Amino acid sequence: RDLELLQANLNRITFIYAEKIRQHQRKMIQDIEIPFYIFSGKILQDVQRGSGLFIDTGQRADGHDTAANRIRFQALPSNDQDAYYNLSSGQLSALVLAYLLTLNKKYGQDGLGTLLIDDPIQTMDEINMASFVDLLRNEFSDHQIIISTHEPMFSTYIRFKFEEFGRKTQPFNLKDKAYADSLRD
């Protein structure tokens, strides 16, 4: 009897916990879906049949979930296929950047106002790269942006685009710094 009561209580707690997670997930998606659509459209530029990507949580109109705890990115809201299967590796990188920048824009208002991005254009084509730089320059003008890259042309390009709009830039080459430090020792 006690075990059955304990099992019932655990089931009730598990249900409440899972429902709270679903509610939080729905609220978060509701908060970011429009900025994500805009940011993904700005970076991707040429996604098939649309400007940006939609976020699907698998919740049906009747309130039930079609799959537990999943988030899917879709080119069309009526399409049931995840954009993961339609995008190139560069476009997937752009999707991740759009998602992270959207989260930062929505929830990163308190704090230092700093973006640290490691090698964002590794697989991006030139159009997506230029769009990414424009998005950073226009939407995050109040942030300090630190980008690491091994691409000297990208470094030059991003500094040019930011300086063109009066933003201060400062290149820092770790290889040169390490070499200078080794000469001092």
N, C-alpha and C positions, 0 to 999 in steps of 0.2 A: 504493500500500500504506500509506504513512504517513498519507495523507489519510483512508483508511478506518479506520485505527486511531484517529486523532484524532476522527473522526465518532462512532465507537463509544464512546469515552471521554466525549465531550460528551453523547451520548444517555444514558449511564449517570448522569452528574452531574445532568442535567436531571431524570431520573426520581427520583433520590434527593432532590433539592431539592423537587420537587413533592410527594413522599410526606411529607417532613418538614413542609411547609406544611399538608397534609391532617391529619396527626397533631396538629399544634398547634391547628388549627381544631376538630377533634373534642374535644380536651382542654378548650379554652376553652368550647365549647358545653356540654360535660358539667359544667363548673364553674359555669356561670351559668344553666342551663336552669330549675332549680327557683326560684331567687330571681327570675328574669325572669318566670316564670309568675305568681308571687305579686305582684310589683310591677305588672305590666301589669294583673292582675286588680283590684288596689287602685285604680289610677288610672282604668282604663276603666269599671269598675263594671257596664256593661251590654252587654258584647260578646255577640253572639248565641251561644247554645248553650254558654256556658261562663263561667268566671270569668276566665281569663287567656289569654294567647297562648302557643303552642308555637313552638319554634325547630326548623327542619328544615334539615339540611345537604345533603340529597339522597343520603345514603349508604343503600344498601339493606342488608338483613340479610346478604347474602352478602359484604359488604365493598366492593362496587364502588359507584362514584359514578354517580348518574343525570345529574348536571350538574356540571361542574368549578367549584370555587371559588364556590359560591353559598350564601347563607343566606336562608331564607324564613321568614316568620312566618305561622303558621296558627292559625285559630280552633279547629280540630279536628285531631288528629294523623292521622286517617284521610282528611282532606280534602286533595286535591292542589292546591288553589287558594291563592295567596298572599293573606294578609289585606289587603294593599295594595289589592286590588280590592273589598274589602267594607267598608272603614272610611272614615269621613268625614275631612276634613282635620284637624279637631280631634282625632279619635281617632288619626290618624297622628302628630300632634304628641305625644300622650300615649304612643304606642308608642315613639317616639324617646327621650322623656324616661325611660320605664321602662327601656329598653335602656342608656342612658348611666348612669342611677342604679345599675343592676345592676352594670355594669362598675366603677363607682366603689366600690360596696360590696364587691365581690369583690377587686379589684386595687388599690384606692386607700387601703389601710390605712397605708402608710408615707408620711410627708410632713406637710403642714400641716393636713390635715383641713378643707379649704375647698372649698365648692362655689360656682362662679360661673355663674349662669344668666341668660341674656338673654331677656327677654320670653317666658316659658314658656307663657302662657295666650292667646297671640294669637288662636288659633282654637278654643280649648277652650270647651265649654259649662260651666255652673255646677257640675254634678255632678262632672265630671272635674276641674275646678279645685279644688273642695273636697277631693276625694280626693287630689289631688296635694299640696296643702298638708298634709293629715294624714299622708301618707307622709313628706314631708320632716321634719315635726315629730317623728314617732315613730321613724323609722328612721335619721335623721341628726342625732340630738340632740347628738352629740358633735362636730359640724362647725360651722364658721362658714359661714353661708349668705349669699351676696350675690346678690340678685336685682334686675335692672334691669327696669323696666316703665314704660310710658307710661299705665297704667291706675291712676288714683288710688284707685278702689274696691278693686282687687286689693291694692294696697299697704296700705290700711287693713285689709282683711280678713286678710291674712297676718300683719300685726303683731298684730291682735286674737287670732288663733288661737295664735300663739306666746306672747304675753304671758299668755294664759289658762292656760298650762302653766308659767308662771314663767320663760320664756325671754326674755332681754333683746333688744330690737329697737331699731334706730336708723334713722329715715328720713333720706334725704339727697337733696335735690332739686337736680339739676345746674343747672336753669334759674335757681333762686334764687341758687345759688352764683355762677354766671356773671354775673348781674345785680349782685350785691353786689360782685364783683371789678371790674366795669366802673365802678361808682360811686367806688371807691377810686382808680382811675387818673386 
